[in-house]
Amino acid sequence: MHCSARAGSQLCALAAGAALLLSACSEPPAAEEPTGDELDRAWRIAVGEDPLDRTVAHIYSLALNSRDQPTVVVEAEQPTHEAAARLASSPAEDEEGTDGPPEDPQEEHGGSDAGEYEIVLARTMPLAETLDPEGYSELTTPEEGSGAAPAAAAEGLTDLIAEALEGDGDPQAHMLTPGAAVLSTSAMTTTASAAALELDEEEPEGMAGLEEHCQDLVFAHREGLPQLQEALDEIYGCEPEGMSEAEEDTLIEQLITAQADVVLVTSSHPGAQENALVELEDTGRAFPRDQYVPVITAGLAEDSYEVADEISEALDGDSIAMLRRLLHGEDGLAPEEAAQYWMVEEDFIAEPDTWG
């Protein structure tokens, strides 16, 4: 088996493990990129620019290709929650009325026509807010006399999306099974800080355990967390001494160099495991959480739903964490490569000939 230097020892071990797995069971199907006539009839999965989002989209694409449904990943020029909403609102064309994608979907498809994608990979929180603003507002409205409400539960978001897509008439799009992983934000600190704060590991209080110490702590958080200070105050009674914002890799560096006492990063960030950080559970749901969800235009073959559902069920928290490790750092893999490694490791597809 050939492993490139770029892949690194971790990925070589991953590939070797996959080979042992494949030798012990029946051969899984191959997953070849569509070309020629197959490309002309390929389904298009629209996704944004985020590397993890693109990796997950490529995983769904590989799964469909392995089951003889040609599929390609294309970049959505508009936010994916808007693309999914437009897919749901566009009249479905019958098979005779569709011309299929152009020879080069990546170049010629972008964001102008609602019916240009067969599948959109979105995240449940912005999609729920787009499809049903009033319903989303009800999920996140604070109780009377309170300045902040807990973030919407993941189950509430998927229920809202399903109801919005089904509507009162014939749905134009369906929500497939969301990815099993809940994409959440966690408060992280070092083991030394956890010991100094006397956070009980046997009966962890999570973020609630910081209340009496909060005024002496410096917090730093990832970009894009809405109403953070208000949520910390209302839900945890926490008003930190300082608060700053930065990219996640910078936040981890600030934490381990004692420039910050607590950082708020996505739960799956590789730095948490690499630096043995202590996660303080968000028991009060102060921080947003959502899931990946494929939205597919109505009328497509229902056996493809089963394929996508298998992938969604396998994309749990451990899988998302592994994918982020594969993508992370200067030697990280491209989304297409990380998707392929994961698919082989999970025994969804056969090992490519180029690995041998």
C-alpha positions in Angstrom: 0.0 0.0 0.0 1.3 3.4 -0.9 0.9 6.4 1.5 2.1 9.8 0.4 4.3 11.9 2.8 1.5 14.5 2.7 -0.9 12.0 4.2 1.3 11.4 7.2 1.7 8.5 9.5 -1.8 8.8 10.9 -3.4 8.4 7.5 -1.1 5.6 6.5 -2.2 3.8 9.6 -5.8 4.6 8.7 -5.3 3.2 5.2 -3.6 0.1 6.5 -6.5 -0.5 8.9 -8.9 -0.1 6.1 -7.0 -2.7 4.0 -7.1 -5.3 6.8 -10.8 -4.6 7.2 -11.5 -5.1 3.5 -9.6 -8.4 3.4 -11.7 -9.8 6.2 -15.1 -9.3 4.6 -16.8 -9.1 1.2 -15.6 -6.4 -1.2 -17.5 -3.2 -0.9 -18.5 -1.3 -4.1 -16.2 1.0 -5.9 -16.9 4.7 -6.1 -15.8 6.2 -9.4 -16.2 9.9 -10.4 -18.7 10.2 -13.3 -17.4 11.0 -16.7 -18.9 11.3 -20.2 -22.5 10.3 -20.5 -22.7 9.7 -16.7 -21.5 13.2 -16.0 -24.3 14.5 -18.3 -26.9 12.9 -16.0 -25.1 13.4 -12.7 -26.9 14.8 -9.7 -25.4 17.9 -8.2 -24.8 18.3 -4.4 -24.5 22.0 -3.6 -22.3 23.0 -0.7 -20.4 26.0 0.7 -16.7 26.7 1.0 -16.1 25.4 4.5 -13.6 22.4 4.2 -15.6 20.2 6.6 -18.8 21.0 4.9 -17.2 20.1 1.5 -15.8 16.9 3.0 -19.2 15.8 4.2 -20.7 16.6 0.7 -18.1 14.5 -1.0 -18.9 11.6 1.4 -22.5 11.7 0.2 -21.4 12.0 -3.4 -19.1 9.0 -3.1 -21.8 6.9 -1.5 -24.2 7.7 -4.3 -21.6 7.0 -7.0 -20.9 3.7 -5.4 -24.5 2.8 -5.9 -24.6 3.6 -9.6 -26.1 7.1 -9.2 -23.6 9.5 -10.8 -23.2 12.5 -8.5 -20.9 15.5 -8.3 -20.2 18.2 -5.7 -20.6 21.8 -6.8 -20.1 25.1 -5.0 -23.2 27.1 -4.2 -22.8 30.7 -4.8 -25.4 31.6 -2.3 -25.5 30.4 1.4 -26.6 26.8 1.4 -29.6 27.4 3.6 -30.9 29.8 1.0 -30.1 27.3 -1.8 -32.0 24.6 0.1 -35.0 26.9 0.7 -35.1 27.8 -3.0 -34.9 24.1 -3.9 -37.9 23.6 -1.7 -39.9 26.4 -3.4 -39.1 25.5 -7.0 -41.6 23.4 -9.0 -40.2 19.9 -9.6 -39.8 19.2 -13.3 -40.8 15.8 -14.6 -38.0 13.6 -16.1 -38.9 14.5 -19.7 -38.6 18.3 -19.0 -35.1 18.2 -17.6 -32.1 18.7 -19.7 -29.6 17.4 -17.1 -26.5 19.3 -16.0 -23.9 20.6 -18.4 -20.7 18.8 -19.1 -18.8 20.8 -16.4 -21.3 21.3 -13.5 -18.6 22.9 -11.3 -18.0 25.8 -13.8 -21.5 26.4 -15.2 -23.7 25.9 -12.2 -23.6 28.5 -9.4 -26.6 30.2 -7.9 -29.0 31.7 -10.4 -31.8 29.1 -10.8 -33.6 27.4 -8.0 -33.7 24.1 -9.8 -30.1 23.7 -10.7 -29.2 21.4 -7.8 -30.7 18.0 -7.0 -29.3 18.0 -3.4 -28.2 20.8 -1.1 -26.1 20.1 2.0 -27.2 22.6 4.6 -27.0 23.1 8.4 -30.2 22.9 10.4 -30.0 26.1 12.4 -29.9 28.6 9.5 -32.1 26.5 7.4 -34.8 26.3 10.0 -34.7 30.1 10.5 -35.0 30.6 6.7 -37.8 28.2 6.1 -39.9 29.2 9.2 -38.8 32.4 10.8 -41.8 32.5 13.1 -41.4 28.9 14.2 -37.6 29.5 14.8 -38.3 32.6 16.8 -40.6 30.5 19.1 -37.8 28.0 19.7 -35.5 30.8 20.8 -37.8 33.3 22.5 -36.7 33.9 26.1 -39.1 33.4 29.0 -40.9 36.5 30.3 -38.5 38.5 32.4 -35.4 36.8 31.0 -33.0 38.5 28.7 -31.8 35.3 26.9 -33.2 31.9 26.1 -31.4 28.6 25.6 -30.4 27.9 22.1 -32.8 25.7 20.1 -32.5 22.0 20.6 -31.2 20.0 17.6 -34.4 17.9 17.6 -36.6 21.0 17.5 -34.7 22.4 14.5 -35.1 19.2 12.5 -38.8 18.9 13.4 -39.4 22.5 12.2 -37.6 21.9 8.9 -39.5 18.7 8.2 -42.8 20.4 8.8 -41.9 23.4 6.7 -40.8 21.2 3.7 -43.9 19.0 3.8 -46.3 22.0 3.9 -49.9 21.5 3.0 -49.5 20.3 -0.6 -47.1 18.2 -2.6 -43.6 18.9 -1.3 -41.0 20.1 -3.8 -38.1 18.8 -1.6 -37.5 16.4 1.2 -35.2 16.5 4.2 -33.2 13.3 4.4 -31.9 12.0 7.7 -29.7 14.6 9.4 -26.1 13.7 10.2 -26.0 12.0 13.6 -23.4 14.4 15.0 -24.7 17.5 16.7 -22.3 20.4 15.8 -21.9 22.4 19.0 -19.7 24.8 20.8 -17.9 23.9 23.9 -16.1 25.8 26.7 -12.5 24.4 26.9 -9.9 24.9 29.6 -6.6 23.2 30.5 -6.3 20.5 33.1 -4.2 22.9 35.3 -7.0 25.6 35.2 -9.7 23.0 35.9 -7.7 21.9 39.0 -7.2 25.5 40.1 -10.9 26.2 39.8 -11.6 23.0 41.7 -14.0 21.7 39.0 -15.1 18.3 40.3 -14.4 15.6 37.7 -16.7 13.1 39.4 -19.7 15.4 39.5 -19.0 17.9 36.7 -21.2 20.9 36.7 -19.9 22.0 33.3 -20.2 25.7 32.6 -22.4 26.1 35.7 -19.3 25.4 37.8 -17.7 28.6 36.7 -20.2 31.0 38.2 -18.3 31.9 41.3 -15.0 32.3 39.4 -16.2 33.9 36.2 -15.4 37.5 37.1 -11.7 36.6 37.4 -11.5 34.7 34.1 -10.6 35.8 30.6 -12.7 34.2 27.9 -12.1 34.0 24.2 -14.5 32.7 21.6 -14.8 31.6 18.0 -16.3 33.9 15.5 -20.0 33.9 14.8 -21.4 33.3 18.3 -24.5 35.5 18.6 -25.4 37.3 21.8 -22.7 35.5 23.7 -22.2 37.9 26.6 -26.0 38.1 27.2 -26.3 34.3 27.1 -23.5 33.7 29.5 -24.9 36.3 32.0 -28.5 35.2 31.8 -28.0 31.4 31.7 -24.9 30.9 33.8 -24.6 34.2 35.8 -21.2 34.6 34.2 -19.6 38.0 33.5 -15.9 37.3 32.5 -13.1 39.8 33.3 -12.3 39.9 29.6 -13.7 38.7 26.3 -12.1 38.5 22.8 -12.8 36.8 19.5 -10.4 34.9 17.2 -10.1 32.0 14.8 -10.2 28.6 16.5 -6.5 27.6 16.1 -5.6 31.0 17.6 -7.9 30.4 20.5 -6.3 27.0 21.3 -2.9 28.7 21.2 -4.1 31.4 23.6 -5.4 28.8 26.0 -2.3 26.7 26.2 -0.1 29.8 26.6 -2.3 31.2 29.4 -3.5 34.2 27.4 -7.0 33.0 28.1 -8.6 30.9 30.8 -11.5 29.5 28.9 -12.1 29.3 25.1 -15.3 28.6 23.3 -14.6 26.5 20.2 -16.5 23.9 18.2 -16.5 20.6 20.1 -14.8 18.6 17.4 -11.7 20.9 17.1 -8.6 18.7 16.9 -6.8 20.9 19.4 -9.0 19.6 22.2 -7.7 16.1 22.0 -4.1 17.0 21.1 -3.8 19.2 24.2 -5.9 17.1 26.5 -8.2 20.0 27.2 -11.1 19.8 29.7 -14.5 20.3 28.2 -17.1 22.2 30.3 -20.5 20.9 29.2 -23.0 23.5 28.0 -25.8 22.2 30.2 -27.9 25.3 29.9 -27.7 25.4 26.1 -26.2 28.9 25.9 -24.5 28.1 22.6 -26.0 27.2 19.3 -26.0 23.7 18.0 -27.2 22.2 14.7 -26.6 19.3 12.3 -25.8 18.6 8.7 -28.9 17.9 6.7 -29.2 16.9 3.0 -32.2 18.4 1.3 -33.2 16.6 -1.9 -35.6 17.6 -4.7 -38.8 15.6 -4.7 -39.3 12.9 -7.4 -35.8 11.4 -7.4 -35.2 7.7 -6.9 -36.2 6.7 -3.3 -33.4 4.1 -3.0 -31.0 7.0 -3.0 -32.6 8.2 0.2 -31.6 4.9 1.8 -28.0 5.4 0.7 -27.9 8.9 2.1 -29.5 7.8 5.4 -26.8 5.2 5.9 -24.2 7.9 5.6 -26.1 10.2 7.9 -26.3 7.6 10.6 -22.6 6.9 10.4 -21.6 10.6 10.6 -21.6 10.7 14.3 -19.5 12.9 16.6 -16.4 10.6 16.4 -16.6 10.6 12.6 -16.7 14.4 12.5 -13.8 14.6 14.9 -11.8 12.2 12.8 -12.6 14.2 9.6 -11.4 17.4 11.2 -8.1 15.7 12.2 -7.6 14.6 8.6 -8.2 18.2 7.3 -6.3 20.0 10.0 -2.9 21.6 9.7 -0.4 22.3 6.9 -0.3 18.6 6.0 -4.0 18.2 6.1 -5.8 16.5 3.3 -8.1 18.1 0.7 -11.8 17.5 1.4 -12.0 14.9 -1.5 -9.1 13.0 0.0 -10.5 13.1 3.6 -13.9 11.9 2.4 -12.3 9.0 0.5 -10.3 7.9 3.5 -13.3 8.0 5.8 -15.4 6.0 3.3 -12.8 3.3 3.0 -12.3 3.2 6.8 -16.1 2.8 7.4 -16.2 0.1 4.7 -18.6 2.0 2.5 -16.4 1.8 -0.6 -13.5 -0.3 -1.9 -9.9 0.9 -1.5 -8.9 2.8 -4.7 -6.4 1.1 -7.0 -4.2 4.2 -6.6 -3.6 3.3 -3.0 -1.9 0.0 -3.9 
